[in-house]
Every structure is written in C-alpha cells, then in structure tokens.
Amino acid sequence: MSLENEFFDDVQKTAPQQPMADVPPVVEEDHHTENAAPKKKPKRILDPENYIQLDWIARHGKFMIFLFFIVILYIFNSHYSVKTQFSIKKLDEEIKELNSEYMILKSEIMNLSKQSEVAKMVEADSLKIITTPPIPLAPFQPEQP
C-alpha cells in the first residue's frame, strides 16, 4: 500500500459518521448599527464610474504628466541617437575615402620628387643635370691697403 492510500484510510476512519444533511446551515445575522459603515452598492459591469474615476485622475494627474514628459524625452532621445549614428557612419565613410585619396596623392608626390623624374620634367626647359661636382669658393677677403 502506498502512503497516499494510508493517508486516505486514516482520514476516513477519523471523519465524523454523520451525514451532511443533518448539519443545520449557518445563517449570518444582519447587525445594523449606527456605527456600522454603509453597504457599498454593487458594481455594474458597464457603469462608467467603474472605469473613469475623477478623484484618481486628480490625485495622480501630475505624475501622469511627468510620465508623459519622460516618454516624449525617451522617444526624442532614441530618434536623435539614430540620427547621430547615421551621420557618424556617413562621416566615417567620407574619412575612409579622403584617406585613400591622400595616400594616392602622397605616393604621386613621392614619385615625382625623385631626382630622375625632376630631370625629365626640366629637360623640356633645356636644363640639364650637372654631372661635375661644384667648385668650392674661397671666403671673400677684402683688400688691405
């Protein structure tokens, strides 16, 4: 036998043997005194008083306006952050493009500043590269009388 069956057997042994029909029903007496609170009227489902309570709105109106203001700030902040992220992404792409353009121009300048490239460019102006080393000049000394 399981524990569950043992428990139910014990309950049946200790239960009163009287049928339930013999027990008189309990009647609540209605005690109306002058100090007792008046009975509340029963609520109807479609009664507008159940849904719109002006005293509650009056008590919590400032808080509701505050919450409404906070929600508006939250929405504004989220839109502003999305807009800022979009502009940051756009500027980041522009920076990458300008950086690549800078690297191209820098490499062209480095290539054009080589001595051989400069010689090719000035050759059109009938200038030639000096192949002999320069002659050092003696410092100027004024004549003494």
C-alpha positions as CSV (number, residue, x, y, z in Angstrom):
1,M,0.0,0.0,0.0
2,S,1.3,3.4,-0.8
3,L,1.4,6.3,1.6
4,E,-1.4,8.1,-0.2
5,N,-3.8,5.3,0.3
6,E,-2.8,5.0,4.0
7,F,-3.5,8.7,4.5
8,F,-7.0,8.5,2.9
9,D,-7.8,5.4,5.0
10,D,-6.8,7.3,8.2
11,V,-8.9,10.3,7.2
12,Q,-12.0,8.1,6.5
13,K,-11.6,6.4,9.9
14,T,-11.4,9.8,11.8
15,A,-14.1,11.5,9.8
16,P,-17.5,12.0,11.5
17,Q,-20.0,9.4,10.6
18,Q,-23.0,11.8,10.4
19,P,-24.4,12.6,7.0
20,M,-24.0,16.2,5.9
21,A,-27.8,16.7,5.6
22,D,-28.2,16.7,9.4
23,V,-26.0,19.7,9.9
24,P,-28.0,22.9,10.1
25,P,-26.9,25.7,7.8
26,V,-25.1,28.7,9.3
27,V,-27.1,31.9,9.0
28,E,-25.4,35.2,9.1
29,E,-27.3,37.7,11.2
30,D,-27.6,41.2,9.8
31,H,-26.4,43.6,12.5
32,H,-27.2,47.1,11.5
33,T,-26.0,49.6,14.0
34,E,-25.5,53.3,13.7
35,N,-21.7,52.9,13.9
36,A,-21.5,50.4,11.0
37,A,-20.3,51.5,7.6
38,P,-22.9,51.8,4.9
39,K,-23.1,49.0,2.4
40,K,-21.4,49.6,-0.9
41,K,-23.6,49.4,-3.9
42,P,-22.9,46.5,-6.2
43,K,-20.8,47.3,-9.2
44,R,-22.3,47.0,-12.6
45,I,-20.1,46.0,-15.5
46,L,-21.0,48.8,-17.9
47,D,-21.1,51.5,-15.2
48,P,-18.8,54.4,-16.3
49,E,-18.0,55.1,-12.7
50,N,-16.0,51.8,-12.6
51,Y,-13.8,53.0,-15.4
52,I,-13.4,56.7,-15.0
53,Q,-12.6,57.8,-11.5
54,L,-12.0,61.5,-11.5
55,D,-10.6,61.6,-8.0
56,W,-7.9,59.2,-9.0
57,I,-7.1,61.3,-12.1
58,A,-7.0,64.4,-9.9
59,R,-4.6,62.8,-7.4
60,H,-2.3,61.2,-10.0
61,G,-2.5,63.8,-12.8
62,K,0.8,65.5,-12.1
63,F,2.6,62.1,-12.0
64,M,0.9,61.1,-15.3
65,I,2.0,64.4,-17.0
66,F,5.5,63.7,-15.7
67,L,5.5,60.2,-17.1
68,F,4.2,61.5,-20.4
69,F,7.1,64.1,-20.5
70,I,9.6,61.3,-19.8
71,V,8.2,59.1,-22.6
72,I,8.4,62.1,-25.0
73,L,12.1,62.7,-24.0
74,Y,12.8,58.9,-24.4
75,I,11.4,58.9,-27.9
76,F,13.2,62.1,-28.8
77,N,16.5,60.7,-27.5
78,S,16.1,57.5,-29.4
79,H,15.4,59.4,-32.7
80,Y,18.4,61.7,-32.0
81,S,20.7,58.8,-31.3
82,V,19.7,57.0,-34.6
83,K,20.2,60.3,-36.5
84,T,23.6,60.8,-34.9
85,Q,24.7,57.2,-35.6
86,F,23.7,57.7,-39.3
87,S,25.8,60.9,-39.5
88,I,28.7,59.2,-37.8
89,K,28.6,56.3,-40.3
90,K,28.4,58.7,-43.2
91,L,31.4,60.7,-41.9
92,D,33.3,57.5,-41.3
93,E,32.9,56.5,-45.0
94,E,33.9,60.0,-46.1
95,I,37.1,59.8,-43.9
96,K,38.0,56.5,-45.5
97,E,37.5,57.9,-48.9
98,L,39.6,61.0,-48.1
99,N,42.3,58.9,-46.5
100,S,42.6,56.8,-49.7
101,E,42.8,59.9,-51.8
102,Y,45.5,61.3,-49.5
103,M,47.6,58.1,-49.9
104,I,47.3,58.2,-53.7
105,L,48.4,61.9,-53.8
106,K,51.2,61.3,-51.4
107,S,52.6,58.4,-53.5
108,E,52.4,60.5,-56.6
109,I,54.3,63.4,-55.0
110,M,56.9,60.9,-53.7
111,N,57.3,59.5,-57.2
112,L,57.5,63.0,-58.8
113,S,60.1,64.2,-56.3
114,K,62.7,61.6,-57.4
115,Q,65.8,63.2,-59.0
116,S,65.3,61.2,-62.2
117,E,61.7,62.4,-62.5
118,V,62.7,66.0,-61.8
119,A,65.4,65.7,-64.5
120,K,62.8,64.5,-67.0
121,M,60.5,67.4,-66.2
122,V,63.2,70.2,-66.5
123,E,64.7,68.7,-69.7
124,A,61.9,70.2,-71.6
125,D,63.0,73.7,-70.4
126,S,66.6,72.9,-71.8
127,L,68.0,72.5,-68.3
128,K,70.4,69.7,-67.6
129,I,71.7,67.9,-64.6
130,I,75.2,68.9,-63.5
131,T,77.5,65.9,-63.7
132,T,80.6,67.7,-62.3
133,P,80.8,68.4,-58.7
134,P,80.5,72.1,-57.6
135,I,83.7,74.1,-57.1
136,P,84.0,75.5,-53.5
137,L,84.6,79.2,-53.4
138,A,87.2,80.8,-51.1
139,P,85.8,83.1,-48.5
140,F,85.8,86.7,-49.5
141,Q,88.6,88.7,-48.1
142,P,88.7,92.5,-48.6
143,E,91.9,94.0,-49.9
144,Q,94.1,95.6,-47.3
145,P,95.8,99.0,-48.3
